Amino acid sequence: MDIKEIQNLIKFVAKSGASEVKLEMDDIKITIRTGSESSDTTIVHQVPATQIPQIAQPVAPVAAESKAPVSETKTASEDSKYITIKSPIIGTFYRKPSPDKPLFVEVGQTIAAGDVLCIIEAMKLFNEIESEVSGKIVKILVDDSSPVEFDQPLFLVDPS
């Protein structure tokens, strides 16, 4: 595995949103970690002493990092009074039961506990996601037909 392949792997992992990927092949062992705690990407490369490869440099989007904390701070302070409804599973997020049906919920709509908010498809099973709180939908954080991860924020609800 050469440096270009390792760099492409790092870029792929960063885009996928995975927090950690481990790859083991013959005499190479690579671990790539990304996450909110540390924005560094770590590469562990172990090869027998007879072969000394070039060391890959961590790839991290520096420009994006400098802007992100400012917008996150504003959003966090504005959204602190809202309840976040998160995805209980990994899958594909759908806002309507089928293409010809109306949306489950829209911004500004009042919901009650037990109301269906969306569907998440996982392995050809369509799981209705019900609200555990009552309130008013303030923001929908995911686009229709988008992949979602476990514990990813889906909706912001104003409980008042």
Order of alpha helices (4+ residues) and beta strands (2+ residues): alpha-beta-beta-alpha-beta-beta-beta-beta-beta-beta-beta-beta
